[in-house]
């Protein structure tokens, strides 16, 4: 009898992107994550009065980079595209927003 394989531990981060709407925002962020083996688990985005707002949850368990390097990468992407991109570890986010 085979035992069920244990699921890989997840190392989730919440990434928030805000800025003027323009073509390619999701593609640029997603490509940067994929190039570093960071898996997008969930994503929602909307345009609010011309502003692009996106929240995504990503799993860094298999990532080629650490959280500090991801923050630097997203800062670079944000500067390049005129966006504000914030990265938080899921545990920090949950602690800050506990009721």
Gaussian input, Z-matrix of N, CA and C with variables (Angstrom, degrees):
# hf/3-21g

backbone

0 1
 N
 C     1     B1
 C     2     B2     1     A1
 N     3     B3     2     A2     1     D1
 C     4     B4     3     A3     2     D2
 C     5     B5     4     A4     3     D3
 N     6     B6     5     A5     4     D4
 C     7     B7     6     A6     5     D5
 C     8     B8     7     A7     6     D6
 N     9     B9     8     A8     7     D7
 C    10    B10     9     A9     8     D8
 C    11    B11    10    A10     9     D9
 N    12    B12    11    A11    10    D10
 C    13    B13    12    A12    11    D11
 C    14    B14    13    A13    12    D12
 N    15    B15    14    A14    13    D13
 C    16    B16    15    A15    14    D14
 C    17    B17    16    A16    15    D15
 N    18    B18    17    A17    16    D16
 C    19    B19    18    A18    17    D17
 C    20    B20    19    A19    18    D18
 N    21    B21    20    A20    19    D19
 C    22    B22    21    A21    20    D20
 C    23    B23    22    A22    21    D21
 N    24    B24    23    A23    22    D22
 C    25    B25    24    A24    23    D23
 C    26    B26    25    A25    24    D24
 N    27    B27    26    A26    25    D25
 C    28    B28    27    A27    26    D26
 C    29    B29    28    A28    27    D27
 N    30    B30    29    A29    28    D28
 C    31    B31    30    A30    29    D29
 C    32    B32    31    A31    30    D30
 N    33    B33    32    A32    31    D31
 C    34    B34    33    A33    32    D32
 C    35    B35    34    A34    33    D33
 N    36    B36    35    A35    34    D34
 C    37    B37    36    A36    35    D35
 C    38    B38    37    A37    36    D36
 N    39    B39    38    A38    37    D37
 C    40    B40    39    A39    38    D38
 C    41    B41    40    A40    39    D39
 N    42    B42    41    A41    40    D40
 C    43    B43    42    A42    41    D41
 C    44    B44    43    A43    42    D42
 N    45    B45    44    A44    43    D43
 C    46    B46    45    A45    44    D44
 C    47    B47    46    A46    45    D45
 N    48    B48    47    A47    46    D46
 C    49    B49    48    A48    47    D47
 C    50    B50    49    A49    48    D48
 N    51    B51    50    A50    49    D49
 C    52    B52    51    A51    50    D50
 C    53    B53    52    A52    51    D51
 N    54    B54    53    A53    52    D52
 C    55    B55    54    A54    53    D53
 C    56    B56    55    A55    54    D54
 N    57    B57    56    A56    55    D55
 C    58    B58    57    A57    56    D56
 C    59    B59    58    A58    57    D57
 N    60    B60    59    A59    58    D58
 C    61    B61    60    A60    59    D59
 C    62    B62    61    A61    60    D60
 N    63    B63    62    A62    61    D61
 C    64    B64    63    A63    62    D62
 C    65    B65    64    A64    63    D63
 N    66    B66    65    A65    64    D64
 C    67    B67    66    A66    65    D65
 C    68    B68    67    A67    66    D66
 N    69    B69    68    A68    67    D67
 C    70    B70    69    A69    68    D68
 C    71    B71    70    A70    69    D69
 N    72    B72    71    A71    70    D70
 C    73    B73    72    A72    71    D71
 C    74    B74    73    A73    72    D72
 N    75    B75    74    A74    73    D73
 C    76    B76    75    A75    74    D74
 C    77    B77    76    A76    75    D75
 N    78    B78    77    A77    76    D76
 C    79    B79    78    A78    77    D77
 C    80    B80    79    A79    78    D78
 N    81    B81    80    A80    79    D79
 C    82    B82    81    A81    80    D80
 C    83    B83    82    A82    81    D81
 N    84    B84    83    A83    82    D82
 C    85    B85    84    A84    83    D83
 C    86    B86    85    A85    84    D84
 N    87    B87    86    A86    85    D85
 C    88    B88    87    A87    86    D86
 C    89    B89    88    A88    87    D87
 N    90    B90    89    A89    88    D88
 C    91    B91    90    A90    89    D89
 C    92    B92    91    A91    90    D90
 N    93    B93    92    A92    91    D91
 C    94    B94    93    A93    92    D92
 C    95    B95    94    A94    93    D93
 N    96    B96    95    A95    94    D94
 C    97    B97    96    A96    95    D95
 C    98    B98    97    A97    96    D96
 N    99    B99    98    A98    97    D97
 C   100   B100    99    A99    98    D98
 C   101   B101   100   A100    99    D99
 N   102   B102   101   A101   100   D100
 C   103   B103   102   A102   101   D101
 C   104   B104   103   A103   102   D102
 N   105   B105   104   A104   103   D103
 C   106   B106   105   A105   104   D104
 C   107   B107   106   A106   105   D105
 N   108   B108   107   A107   106   D106
 C   109   B109   108   A108   107   D107
 C   110   B110   109   A109   108   D108
 N   111   B111   110   A110   109   D109
 C   112   B112   111   A111   110   D110
 C   113   B113   112   A112   111   D111
 N   114   B114   113   A113   112   D112
 C   115   B115   114   A114   113   D113
 C   116   B116   115   A115   114   D114
 N   117   B117   116   A116   115   D115
 C   118   B118   117   A117   116   D116
 C   119   B119   118   A118   117   D117
 N   120   B120   119   A119   118   D118
 C   121   B121   120   A120   119   D119
 C   122   B122   121   A121   120   D120
 N   123   B123   122   A122   121   D121
 C   124   B124   123   A123   122   D122
 C   125   B125   124   A124   123   D123
 N   126   B126   125   A125   124   D124
 C   127   B127   126   A126   125   D125
 C   128   B128   127   A127   126   D126
 N   129   B129   128   A128   127   D127
 C   130   B130   129   A129   128   D128
 C   131   B131   130   A130   129   D129
 N   132   B132   131   A131   130   D130
 C   133   B133   132   A132   131   D131
 C   134   B134   133   A133   132   D132
 N   135   B135   134   A134   133   D133
 C   136   B136   135   A135   134   D134
 C   137   B137   136   A136   135   D135
 N   138   B138   137   A137   136   D136
 C   139   B139   138   A138   137   D137
 C   140   B140   139   A139   138   D138
 N   141   B141   140   A140   139   D139
 C   142   B142   141   A141   140   D140
 C   143   B143   142   A142   141   D141
 N   144   B144   143   A143   142   D142
 C   145   B145   144   A144   143   D143
 C   146   B146   145   A145   144   D144
 N   147   B147   146   A146   145   D145
 C   148   B148   147   A147   146   D146
 C   149   B149   148   A148   147   D147
 N   150   B150   149   A149   148   D148
 C   151   B151   150   A150   149   D149
 C   152   B152   151   A151   150   D150
 N   153   B153   152   A152   151   D151
 C   154   B154   153   A153   152   D152
 C   155   B155   154   A154   153   D153
 N   156   B156   155   A155   154   D154
 C   157   B157   156   A156   155   D155
 C   158   B158   157   A157   156   D156
 N   159   B159   158   A158   157   D157
 C   160   B160   159   A159   158   D158
 C   161   B161   160   A160   159   D159
 N   162   B162   161   A161   160   D160
 C   163   B163   162   A162   161   D161
 C   164   B164   163   A163   162   D162
 N   165   B165   164   A164   163   D163
 C   166   B166   165   A165   164   D164
 C   167   B167   166   A166   165   D165
 N   168   B168   167   A167   166   D166
 C   169   B169   168   A168   167   D167
 C   170   B170   169   A169   168   D168
 N   171   B171   170   A170   169   D169
 C   172   B172   171   A171   170   D170
 C   173   B173   172   A172   171   D171
 N   174   B174   173   A173   172   D172
 C   175   B175   174   A174   173   D173
 C   176   B176   175   A175   174   D174
 N   177   B177   176   A176   175   D175
 C   178   B178   177   A177   176   D176
 C   179   B179   178   A178   177   D177
 N   180   B180   179   A179   178   D178
 C   181   B181   180   A180   179   D179
 C   182   B182   181   A181   180   D180
 N   183   B183   182   A182   181   D181
 C   184   B184   183   A183   182   D182
 C   185   B185   184   A184   183   D183
 N   186   B186   185   A185   184   D184
 C   187   B187   186   A186   185   D185
 C   188   B188   187   A187   186   D186
 N   189   B189   188   A188   187   D187
 C   190   B190   189   A189   188   D188
 C   191   B191   190   A190   189   D189
 N   192   B192   191   A191   190   D190
 C   193   B193   192   A192   191   D191
 C   194   B194   193   A193   192   D192
 N   195   B195   194   A194   193   D193
 C   196   B196   195   A195   194   D194
 C   197   B197   196   A196   195   D195
 N   198   B198   197   A197   196   D196
 C   199   B199   198   A198   197   D197
 C   200   B200   199   A199   198   D198
 N   201   B201   200   A200   199   D199
 C   202   B202   201   A201   200   D200
 C   203   B203   202   A202   201   D201
 N   204   B204   203   A203   202   D202
 C   205   B205   204   A204   203   D203
 C   206   B206   205   A205   204   D204
 N   207   B207   206   A206   205   D205
 C   208   B208   207   A207   206   D206
 C   209   B209   208   A208   207   D207
 N   210   B210   209   A209   208   D208
 C   211   B211   210   A210   209   D209
 C   212   B212   211   A211   210   D210
 N   213   B213   212   A212   211   D211
 C   214   B214   213   A213   212   D212
 C   215   B215   214   A214   213   D213
 N   216   B216   215   A215   214   D214
 C   217   B217   216   A216   215   D215
 C   218   B218   217   A217   216   D216
 N   219   B219   218   A218   217   D217
 C   220   B220   219   A219   218   D218
 C   221   B221   220   A220   219   D219
 N   222   B222   221   A221   220   D220
 C   223   B223   222   A222   221   D221
 C   224   B224   223   A223   222   D222
 N   225   B225   224   A224   223   D223
 C   226   B226   225   A225   224   D224
 C   227   B227   226   A226   225   D225
 N   228   B228   227   A227   226   D226
 C   229   B229   228   A228   227   D227
 C   230   B230   229   A229   228   D228
 N   231   B231   230   A230   229   D229
 C   232   B232   231   A231   230   D230
 C   233   B233   232   A232   231   D231
 N   234   B234   233   A233   232   D232
 C   235   B235   234   A234   233   D233
 C   236   B236   235   A235   234   D234
 N   237   B237   236   A236   235   D235
 C   238   B238   237   A237   236   D236
 C   239   B239   238   A238   237   D237
 N   240   B240   239   A239   238   D238
 C   241   B241   240   A240   239   D239
 C   242   B242   241   A241   240   D240
 N   243   B243   242   A242   241   D241
 C   244   B244   243   A243   242   D242
 C   245   B245   244   A244   243   D243
 N   246   B246   245   A245   244   D244
 C   247   B247   246   A246   245   D245
 C   248   B248   247   A247   246   D246
 N   249   B249   248   A248   247   D247
 C   250   B250   249   A249   248   D248
 C   251   B251   250   A250   249   D249
 N   252   B252   251   A251   250   D250
 C   253   B253   252   A252   251   D251
 C   254   B254   253   A253   252   D252
 N   255   B255   254   A254   253   D253
 C   256   B256   255   A255   254   D254
 C   257   B257   256   A256   255   D255
 N   258   B258   257   A257   256   D256
 C   259   B259   258   A258   257   D257
 C   260   B260   259   A259   258   D258
 N   261   B261   260   A260   259   D259
 C   262   B262   261   A261   260   D260
 C   263   B263   262   A262   261   D261
 N   264   B264   263   A263   262   D262
 C   265   B265   264   A264   263   D263
 C   266   B266   265   A265   264   D264
 N   267   B267   266   A266   265   D265
 C   268   B268   267   A267   266   D266
 C   269   B269   268   A268   267   D267
 N   270   B270   269   A269   268   D268
 C   271   B271   270   A270   269   D269
 C   272   B272   271   A271   270   D270
 N   273   B273   272   A272   271   D271
 C   274   B274   273   A273   272   D272
 C   275   B275   274   A274   273   D273
 N   276   B276   275   A275   274   D274
 C   277   B277   276   A276   275   D275
 C   278   B278   277   A277   276   D276
 N   279   B279   278   A278   277   D277
 C   280   B280   279   A279   278   D278
 C   281   B281   280   A280   279   D279
 N   282   B282   281   A281   280   D280
 C   283   B283   282   A282   281   D281
 C   284   B284   283   A283   282   D282
 N   285   B285   284   A284   283   D283
 C   286   B286   285   A285   284   D284
 C   287   B287   286   A286   285   D285
 N   288   B288   287   A287   286   D286
 C   289   B289   288   A288   287   D287
 C   290   B290   289   A289   288   D288
 N   291   B291   290   A290   289   D289
 C   292   B292   291   A291   290   D290
 C   293   B293   292   A292   291   D291
 N   294   B294   293   A293   292   D292
 C   295   B295   294   A294   293   D293
 C   296   B296   295   A295   294   D294

   B1=1.4503
   B2=1.5311
   B3=1.3284
   B4=1.4565
   B5=1.5126
   B6=1.3084
   B7=1.4619
   B8=1.5125
   B9=1.2987
   B10=1.4694
   B11=1.5230
   B12=1.3031
   B13=1.4642
   B14=1.5186
   B15=1.3210
   B16=1.4621
   B17=1.5138
   B18=1.3281
   B19=1.4617
   B20=1.5289
   B21=1.3224
   B22=1.4618
   B23=1.5207
   B24=1.3091
   B25=1.4624
   B26=1.5234
   B27=1.2950
   B28=1.4599
   B29=1.5125
   B30=1.3040
   B31=1.4630
   B32=1.5265
   B33=1.3348
   B34=1.4670
   B35=1.5190
   B36=1.3265
   B37=1.4613
   B38=1.5221
   B39=1.3176
   B40=1.4621
   B41=1.5246
   B42=1.3256
   B43=1.4572
   B44=1.5225
   B45=1.3306
   B46=1.4590
   B47=1.5223
   B48=1.3300
   B49=1.4602
   B50=1.5242
   B51=1.3330
   B52=1.4641
   B53=1.5213
   B54=1.3232
   B55=1.4627
   B56=1.5118
   B57=1.3245
   B58=1.4639
   B59=1.5209
   B60=1.3173
   B61=1.4509
   B62=1.5256
   B63=1.3183
   B64=1.4625
   B65=1.5198
   B66=1.2839
   B67=1.4585
   B68=1.5306
   B69=1.3272
   B70=1.4473
   B71=1.5099
   B72=1.3281
   B73=1.4628
   B74=1.5282
   B75=1.3211
   B76=1.4678
   B77=1.5291
   B78=1.3202
   B79=1.4694
   B80=1.5268
   B81=1.3256
   B82=1.4715
   B83=1.5260
   B84=1.3312
   B85=1.4641
   B86=1.5319
   B87=1.3372
   B88=1.4672
   B89=1.5286
   B90=1.3185
   B91=1.4576
   B92=1.5226
   B93=1.3264
   B94=1.4663
   B95=1.5198
   B96=1.3227
   B97=1.4661
   B98=1.5324
   B99=1.3343
   B100=1.4635
   B101=1.5303
   B102=1.3201
   B103=1.4603
   B104=1.5235
   B105=1.3241
   B106=1.4616
   B107=1.5213
   B108=1.3368
   B109=1.4588
   B110=1.5312
   B111=1.3257
   B112=1.4688
   B113=1.5229
   B114=1.3223
   B115=1.4606
   B116=1.5298
   B117=1.3263
   B118=1.4618
   B119=1.5231
   B120=1.3346
   B121=1.4572
   B122=1.5211
   B123=1.3148
   B124=1.4606
   B125=1.5201
   B126=1.3210
   B127=1.4585
   B128=1.5161
   B129=1.3213
   B130=1.4573
   B131=1.5136
   B132=1.3106
   B133=1.4578
   B134=1.5150
   B135=1.3172
   B136=1.4599
   B137=1.5172
   B138=1.3020
   B139=1.4558
   B140=1.5216
   B141=1.3314
   B142=1.4635
   B143=1.5204
   B144=1.3307
   B145=1.4604
   B146=1.5311
   B147=1.3339
   B148=1.4510
   B149=1.5162
   B150=1.3203
   B151=1.4596
   B152=1.5223
   B153=1.3052
   B154=1.4504
   B155=1.5271
   B156=1.3326
   B157=1.4639
   B158=1.5312
   B159=1.3328
   B160=1.4626
   B161=1.5214
   B162=1.3165
   B163=1.4604
   B164=1.5113
   B165=1.3244
   B166=1.4579
   B167=1.5133
   B168=1.3272
   B169=1.4574
   B170=1.5188
   B171=1.3197
   B172=1.4586
   B173=1.5224
   B174=1.3249
   B175=1.4616
   B176=1.5231
   B177=1.3342
   B178=1.4685
   B179=1.5278
   B180=1.3277
   B181=1.4670
   B182=1.5249
   B183=1.3193
   B184=1.4606
   B185=1.5129
   B186=1.3201
   B187=1.4620
   B188=1.5232
   B189=1.3297
   B190=1.4675
   B191=1.5328
   B192=1.3347
   B193=1.4641
   B194=1.5249
   B195=1.3400
   B196=1.4608
   B197=1.5331
   B198=1.3219
   B199=1.4581
   B200=1.5257
   B201=1.3314
   B202=1.4667
   B203=1.5206
   B204=1.3300
   B205=1.4668
   B206=1.5244
   B207=1.3396
   B208=1.4703
   B209=1.5219
   B210=1.3326
   B211=1.4740
   B212=1.5258
   B213=1.3230
   B214=1.4657
   B215=1.5295
   B216=1.3228
   B217=1.4598
   B218=1.5293
   B219=1.3231
   B220=1.4619
   B221=1.5287
   B222=1.3374
   B223=1.4707
   B224=1.5217
   B225=1.3369
   B226=1.4648
   B227=1.5295
   B228=1.3279
   B229=1.4643
   B230=1.5301
   B231=1.3266
   B232=1.4594
   B233=1.5221
   B234=1.3256
   B235=1.4755
   B236=1.5228
   B237=1.3143
   B238=1.4589
   B239=1.5311
   B240=1.3449
   B241=1.4627
   B242=1.5314
   B243=1.3239
   B244=1.4619
   B245=1.5199
   B246=1.3369
   B247=1.4631
   B248=1.5233
   B249=1.3096
   B250=1.4619
   B251=1.5244
   B252=1.3385
   B253=1.4621
   B254=1.5247
   B255=1.3333
   B256=1.4610
   B257=1.5305
   B258=1.3239
   B259=1.4618
   B260=1.5220
   B261=1.3342
   B262=1.4699
   B263=1.5215
   B264=1.3197
   B265=1.4589
   B266=1.5219
   B267=1.3183
   B268=1.4657
   B269=1.5268
   B270=1.3296
   B271=1.4636
   B272=1.5266
   B273=1.3266
   B274=1.4692
   B275=1.5206
   B276=1.3215
   B277=1.4614
   B278=1.5280
   B279=1.3337
   B280=1.4899
   B281=1.5315
   B282=1.3187
   B283=1.4662
   B284=1.5172
   B285=1.3331
   B286=1.4574
   B287=1.5226
   B288=1.3342
   B289=1.4572
   B290=1.5316
   B291=1.3156
   B292=1.4447
   B293=1.5236
   B294=1.2998
   B295=1.4747
   B296=1.5043
   A1=108.21
   A2=116.68
   A3=121.46
   A4=110.76
   A5=114.29
   A6=118.65
   A7=109.08
   A8=116.37
   A9=120.24
   A10=109.08
   A11=115.52
   A12=119.83
   A13=109.15
   A14=114.84
   A15=118.78
   A16=109.22
   A17=117.53
   A18=118.49
   A19=110.00
   A20=115.89
   A21=119.83
   A22=109.55
   A23=115.77
   A24=119.95
   A25=108.51
   A26=115.98
   A27=120.24
   A28=109.91
   A29=114.35
   A30=122.61
   A31=105.47
   A32=115.52
   A33=120.85
   A34=113.41
   A35=113.80
   A36=121.91
   A37=108.27
   A38=115.36
   A39=122.68
   A40=106.97
   A41=115.78
   A42=121.61
   A43=107.90
   A44=116.14
   A45=122.59
   A46=108.62
   A47=115.71
   A48=122.36
   A49=108.43
   A50=116.91
   A51=121.93
   A52=108.60
   A53=116.33
   A54=119.97
   A55=111.45
   A56=115.28
   A57=120.50
   A58=108.55
   A59=116.35
   A60=120.66
   A61=110.26
   A62=116.08
   A63=122.03
   A64=108.73
   A65=116.47
   A66=122.27
   A67=110.29
   A68=116.31
   A69=121.63
   A70=118.20
   A71=118.21
   A72=119.62
   A73=110.88
   A74=116.95
   A75=120.03
   A76=109.74
   A77=116.71
   A78=120.49
   A79=111.26
   A80=117.23
   A81=120.74
   A82=111.41
   A83=116.90
   A84=120.86
   A85=109.73
   A86=117.04
   A87=121.12
   A88=111.46
   A89=117.80
   A90=121.37
   A91=110.88
   A92=117.13
   A93=120.94
   A94=111.33
   A95=116.36
   A96=120.28
   A97=110.34
   A98=117.10
   A99=121.21
   A100=111.51
   A101=117.24
   A102=120.82
   A103=112.00
   A104=116.50
   A105=121.79
   A106=112.61
   A107=116.08
   A108=122.94
   A109=112.69
   A110=115.49
   A111=121.88
   A112=106.80
   A113=116.52
   A114=122.61
   A115=111.76
   A116=117.00
   A117=121.57
   A118=108.42
   A119=116.15
   A120=122.49
   A121=112.28
   A122=116.30
   A123=121.26
   A124=107.53
   A125=116.11
   A126=120.45
   A127=108.38
   A128=115.99
   A129=118.92
   A130=107.59
   A131=114.12
   A132=119.23
   A133=108.56
   A134=114.51
   A135=119.40
   A136=108.25
   A137=114.51
   A138=121.83
   A139=106.26
   A140=115.69
   A141=121.03
   A142=107.95
   A143=116.34
   A144=122.89
   A145=111.91
   A146=115.66
   A147=121.12
   A148=115.24
   A149=117.30
   A150=121.03
   A151=109.71
   A152=115.28
   A153=122.71
   A154=107.83
   A155=117.00
   A156=122.15
   A157=107.48
   A158=116.31
   A159=120.32
   A160=109.72
   A161=114.69
   A162=122.27
   A163=106.87
   A164=115.91
   A165=118.21
   A166=109.88
   A167=114.45
   A168=121.93
   A169=106.09
   A170=116.45
   A171=121.12
   A172=109.85
   A173=114.79
   A174=122.11
   A175=109.11
   A176=116.16
   A177=122.32
   A178=112.96
   A179=118.68
   A180=120.59
   A181=112.47
   A182=118.34
   A183=121.29
   A184=113.19
   A185=116.53
   A186=121.58
   A187=113.66
   A188=114.70
   A189=121.91
   A190=110.97
   A191=117.45
   A192=122.03
   A193=109.95
   A194=116.53
   A195=120.27
   A196=109.83
   A197=116.04
   A198=121.50
   A199=112.20
   A200=118.64
   A201=121.12
   A202=111.13
   A203=116.54
   A204=120.17
   A205=110.82
   A206=117.24
   A207=119.98
   A208=110.14
   A209=116.62
   A210=119.76
   A211=110.93
   A212=117.64
   A213=120.94
   A214=111.29
   A215=116.24
   A216=120.89
   A217=110.82
   A218=116.67
   A219=119.95
   A220=111.03
   A221=118.39
   A222=120.77
   A223=110.35
   A224=116.89
   A225=121.32
   A226=111.23
   A227=116.60
   A228=120.94
   A229=109.32
   A230=117.20
   A231=121.55
   A232=112.13
   A233=117.01
   A234=120.56
   A235=110.69
   A236=116.00
   A237=121.85
   A238=112.20
   A239=116.16
   A240=120.38
   A241=113.49
   A242=117.67
   A243=120.03
   A244=113.08
   A245=116.41
   A246=122.56
   A247=110.48
   A248=115.65
   A249=122.11
   A250=106.07
   A251=116.67
   A252=121.06
   A253=108.21
   A254=115.71
   A255=122.03
   A256=109.29
   A257=116.08
   A258=122.26
   A259=107.87
   A260=115.85
   A261=120.80
   A262=108.70
   A263=116.24
   A264=119.45
   A265=107.35
   A266=117.23
   A267=121.58
   A268=111.85
   A269=118.52
   A270=120.85
   A271=111.60
   A272=117.01
   A273=121.31
   A274=109.68
   A275=116.11
   A276=120.91
   A277=110.69
   A278=115.47
   A279=119.30
   A280=111.00
   A281=117.88
   A282=121.28
   A283=111.43
   A284=116.33
   A285=120.36
   A286=112.93
   A287=117.67
   A288=120.76
   A289=113.24
   A290=115.68
   A291=120.59
   A292=109.96
   A293=116.75
   A294=120.43
   A295=109.99
   D1=130.88
   D2=178.89
   D3=-87.67
   D4=135.23
   D5=174.45
   D6=-82.14
   D7=147.07
   D8=178.06
   D9=-66.52
   D10=136.58
   D11=178.17
   D12=-67.30
   D13=139.95
   D14=177.23
   D15=-70.69
   D16=137.72
   D17=177.25
   D18=-66.50
   D19=147.19
   D20=177.37
   D21=-65.14
   D22=141.93
   D23=176.89
   D24=-66.13
   D25=137.89
   D26=178.86
   D27=-96.20
   D28=148.94
   D29=177.10
   D30=-128.09
   D31=79.42
   D32=-170.43
   D33=-82.80
   D34=143.71
   D35=173.60
   D36=-128.75
   D37=148.29
   D38=174.50
   D39=-104.12
   D40=126.70
   D41=179.30
   D42=-117.76
   D43=126.10
   D44=179.31
   D45=-115.87
   D46=131.19
   D47=-178.21
   D48=-123.87
   D49=129.19
   D50=179.81
   D51=-138.02
   D52=138.12
   D53=175.65
   D54=168.85
   D55=-179.83
   D56=176.54
   D57=-60.85
   D58=136.46
   D59=179.16
   D60=-65.46
   D61=139.17
   D62=174.68
   D63=-159.78
   D64=162.76
   D65=-179.69
   D66=-66.27
   D67=136.03
   D68=169.44
   D69=94.93
   D70=4.01
   D71=-177.68
   D72=-62.37
   D73=-52.97
   D74=-177.94
   D75=-62.16
   D76=-43.11
   D77=-179.51
   D78=-60.38
   D79=-43.39
   D80=-177.12
   D81=-66.80
   D82=-44.94
   D83=179.32
   D84=-65.65
   D85=-47.63
   D86=-178.41
   D87=-62.23
   D88=-40.41
   D89=178.86
   D90=-63.43
   D91=-43.80
   D92=178.59
   D93=-60.43
   D94=-40.84
   D95=178.80
   D96=-67.71
   D97=-46.99
   D98=-178.10
   D99=-61.07
   D100=-39.27
   D101=-179.91
   D102=-62.53
   D103=-20.35
   D104=179.93
   D105=-109.63
   D106=16.50
   D107=177.29
   D108=59.47
   D109=38.44
   D110=176.87
   D111=-104.88
   D112=121.55
   D113=-173.06
   D114=-92.78
   D115=126.40
   D116=175.53
   D117=-77.77
   D118=123.19
   D119=-179.21
   D120=-95.25
   D121=-36.25
   D122=-176.95
   D123=-156.22
   D124=146.94
   D125=-178.01
   D126=-150.44
   D127=136.94
   D128=168.22
   D129=-140.12
   D130=145.04
   D131=-178.80
   D132=-147.15
   D133=155.90
   D134=174.42
   D135=-156.33
   D136=162.22
   D137=174.80
   D138=-105.66
   D139=122.84
   D140=-179.88
   D141=-119.06
   D142=105.48
   D143=179.75
   D144=50.13
   D145=46.11
   D146=177.38
   D147=87.53
   D148=-6.51
   D149=178.31
   D150=-99.43
   D151=134.28
   D152=176.31
   D153=-86.05
   D154=129.76
   D155=178.44
   D156=-132.52
   D157=123.22
   D158=-179.13
   D159=-136.51
   D160=138.10
   D161=170.70
   D162=-121.92
   D163=134.04
   D164=175.28
   D165=-140.01
   D166=146.24
   D167=175.58
   D168=-106.40
   D169=130.42
   D170=-178.65
   D171=-131.75
   D172=150.77
   D173=179.72
   D174=-103.40
   D175=120.08
   D176=-179.49
   D177=-97.99
   D178=9.20
   D179=-174.66
   D180=-55.49
   D181=-36.32
   D182=-179.48
   D183=-104.62
   D184=15.62
   D185=-173.53
   D186=-64.28
   D187=147.92
   D188=175.02
   D189=-81.50
   D190=-13.45
   D191=-176.38
   D192=-128.28
   D193=161.94
   D194=177.86
   D195=-93.52
   D196=178.80
   D197=-176.07
   D198=-61.77
   D199=-39.95
   D200=178.32
   D201=-62.17
   D202=-43.31
   D203=178.83
   D204=-66.52
   D205=-35.97
   D206=176.89
   D207=-64.13
   D208=-42.11
   D209=176.96
   D210=-58.94
   D211=-44.21
   D212=178.66
   D213=-64.11
   D214=-42.22
   D215=178.83
   D216=-60.99
   D217=-46.76
   D218=-179.22
   D219=-68.33
   D220=-32.92
   D221=173.13
   D222=-60.98
   D223=-42.73
   D224=178.55
   D225=-63.54
   D226=-45.59
   D227=178.18
   D228=-61.36
   D229=-43.11
   D230=179.41
   D231=-60.61
   D232=-45.88
   D233=178.19
   D234=-62.24
   D235=-44.02
   D236=-178.85
   D237=-60.17
   D238=-36.67
   D239=-174.25
   D240=-107.38
   D241=3.22
   D242=-179.89
   D243=69.90
   D244=39.79
   D245=-177.16
   D246=-122.28
   D247=159.80
   D248=168.76
   D249=-104.11
   D250=119.20
   D251=-179.98
   D252=-121.82
   D253=123.61
   D254=-179.42
   D255=-115.22
   D256=136.71
   D257=179.90
   D258=-121.58
   D259=128.48
   D260=177.57
   D261=-133.96
   D262=138.89
   D263=171.92
   D264=-65.13
   D265=141.82
   D266=-177.22
   D267=-55.73
   D268=-39.21
   D269=-178.77
   D270=-63.22
   D271=-39.34
   D272=177.73
   D273=-65.58
   D274=-45.40
   D275=179.58
   D276=-59.01
   D277=-47.31
   D278=-179.66
   D279=-62.32
   D280=-41.07
   D281=179.98
   D282=-63.89
   D283=-40.80
   D284=-178.56
   D285=-70.37
   D286=-24.60
   D287=-173.90
   D288=-114.91
   D289=24.18
   D290=175.83
   D291=-73.72
   D292=138.33
   D293=-179.53
   D294=-93.45

